[in-house]
Amino acid sequence: MRTLLLGAIALFIVSCGETAENLNAESIIAKAIETSGGTTIDTSLIAFQFRDKFYRADRNNGRFKLERCTDAACNDTLDQLTNADFKRFVDQQEVALSDSLVASLSGGVNSVHYFSVLPYGLDAKAVKPQLVGEATIKGKHYYEVQVTFSEEGGGDDFEDTYMYWINKTDFTVDYLAYNYLVNEGGTRFREAYNIREVEGIRFADYNNYEPAEKFPPLQSLDSLYTSGSLSLLSKIELEDVTVK
């Protein structure tokens, strides 16, 4: 009996060690999405205010309606992005838009909703994650997961590159960075703070930093952050978050 028990313990230890060592980018992201409340987000109605606009996201197992309004009741100007199309309503009447304006407005709506629930969505088919290393920031240990996108399904900004620092203990995304190419391009590093859970979904605000160099290697951003070499550009704060 003692021999069997010791064998079982040894097998358990080896299995745990193999699980930790064999985590790949996809499994790390899956754990991060689970930690952030991914299954709850799948069928949720999320509303919040960001700066001077009001946002609502209605998701239902892959179907979505993402909205941005200039007033809380969404009676003035409403921008609405769905799986099917993008529409703008002014005084509750749909208005015609040029293709270039549709691309610009829909990108703006999608961007805010995308960041509001990260890492949700990082398991999409167009996402190409890669575990590129590990790092220690402020005494905590992180996986460094780089994300690029395929052109098909990757949106207008498919050439952008992201880096996520995912906590090795609880799989939270505490830091992220990205290179973007639109409007002459640049690099940003975000530090999560004011972490809170609303109806099972993890939300965070971010300090938004900018490096002196335009496109430094994303893996260097954590070192630049800890050395105080980044400039605080803005704060990304979600107000009055509600979940149904």
N, C-alpha and C positions, 0 to 999 in steps of 0.2 A: 504493500500500500504506500509506504514511504517512498519507494522507488518510483512508483507511478506518479505520485504527487510532485516529486522533484522534477520528473520528466515533463509533466504538464506545465510547471512553472517555467522551466527552461524554454519550452516551446513558446509560451506566452511572451517571454522576454525577447526571444529572437523575432517573433512575429511583429511585436511593437517596434523593434529596431528596424526591421525591414520596411514597415509602413512609413516610419519617419524618413528613412533614407530614400525611399522610392517615390516620394511625393513629386509629381511633375507639375508643370505650370497649370494644366487644366484642373487637376485635383485641388491645388492650392486655391485657385479662383472659385471652384465649386464650394469649398469650405468657407471662403470669404463671403460669397453670396448668401449661403445658408446663415452665417453669423449675422448678416445685416438684415435678415428678415425676408429673404427672396421669395419664399412660397407665399408669404402674406402680401408682398408687393404684386404678385401675379394676379390677384383679384382684389384690387384696392382702388379707393378713390382718395387721392392725396391732394391737399390744397395748401398753399402757402403764399406769402408775400415776399418778393425779392426786389429790393430797392423800391421803385415807384410803380411796380406792376404786380398783378395778381395772377397766380398760376393754379391750374387744376389738371390733374392727370387721372384719367379713368382707364384702368387696365383690366382686361378679362382674358387671361390665359392666351396671350399673344395678340389679342386685339387691343388697340389703344386709341385714346382720344386725348391729345395734349393741347392745353389751351393757355393763352396769355391774354389778360384783359387790362384795360386802362383804369377800370373801376371795379370795386368789389362785387357788384351785381352783374358785371359783364354785359352791360347795356350800351356802353359807349362804343368802344372798339374791341372786338374779339378776334383773335387769331387762333385758328383751329387746325391742328395737324392730326390726321388719322392714317391708318394703314393705306387708305385709298388715295387721299389727296390733301391739299392745303386750301383753306378758305379764310377770307377776311370778311367780318361783318361790322358794319358801322350803323349805329342806331338800329341794330337787329336786322339789317338788310345786307345781303351779300353784295360785295362790290367786285368788279372785274379787276384783275391784276395782270401785269406783264410777267412773262416767264422769269425774267431776271429778278423782279421783286418777289415773286413766289419763292425762288431759291434763297434769297437773302432773309426773308421773314421766317420761312420754315426752319432755316438753319439756326436762327436766333432762338426760336421757341424750343427746338429740339435740344440745343446746347444746355439751356438752363435745367430742363427736366432731366437730361442725361446725367449731369453732375449732381443733381439733388439726391439721387438714389444709388450712386456708385457704391459698390462694384456691380450692382444689378445691371444686367445686359452684357457683361463681359464673357458670357458663354454663347453669344450669338455666332452663327456660322461664319460671318465675315471676320471675326476676331481671330488673330493669330498670336497667341501668347507664347512666351519663351521664358523659362527660368534662367536668368543670366548670372545670378550670384546671391550672396547674402551680405547683410550689413548690420552694424550696431549703431543705433541712434539713441542718445540719452540713456544708455544702459540697457536698452531693449533690443532684442534680436529680430531681424526681419528677413523675409524672402524678397528678393528683387525680381519682379516679374515685368518683363517688357512686353508691350502690346502694340502690334501693327495690324493693319486691316487689308483685306483683299479688295480689289477694285469693285468687284461685283458684290453689291450689298453693303459696301463700306461707306456709302454716302459721299457727299462732295468733298469731305475732308479725309478721304481714305489714306492720303499720304502722310498724315500726322502720326507721330510716334509717342507712346505713353510709357511711363514707368510707374509701377505701384510698389510701395514698400508695405508688405503684408506681415503683420505681427506673427511670429512663429508659434506663439503660445495660444492666442485667442483668435487669430485669423481676421483681425480688424485691419482696415486700410487706414493707416495713420498719416501717411504722406503719399503724395503723387506728384509727378512732373510730366510735362509734355512739350514737344516741339510742334509748332503750328506754322503753316505756310501762308495763310490768307493775310491780306493787308501787310505785305512785306515780311511777315513771319516773326517768330520770336520763341522764347522759352519761358515757361512758368513752373514754379515749385509751390505746392500747396501743403500747408500744415493744418491738420484737423484739430479743432477745439470745440468746446461747448457740445460735447457728445451727449445725446439724449435719445431715449427710446420712446416712440409714440406708437401705441397699439402694436407692439412687436416689431417695429421697423426702426433701424438705427439711422439717425440723422446727425450730421455734423456741419459746423461752420468752418471756414478756412481762412487762414492768413495766406494771402496770395503774394508770392515773392517773385522778383525778377533778377537774373544774374547780370553782371556787367557784360559778359560775352554773349553774343546773340544766340549761338547754337552750341553750347558746351555739351559734352557727352552727358546723357541723362543720368548715368551711374555716378557722375561726379557731383550731382546736385545735393546729395545728403551731406557730403563733406563740406561743400560751400555753405550749406545751411548751418552746420554745427560750428564752423569757424567764423560765422557772422559776416560772410562775404556776399550775402544776398540783400537786396533792397526790398522793403515792404511796399508793395505797389497798391494793394487794396485789401478789403475784407469781403469775403463772400458769406453773407449771413441770410439764412432763411428765417422769416418771422411768421408767427401765428400758424405753425404747422398743425394740420389736422389730418386724421386718417379715418376712413370708414371702410 
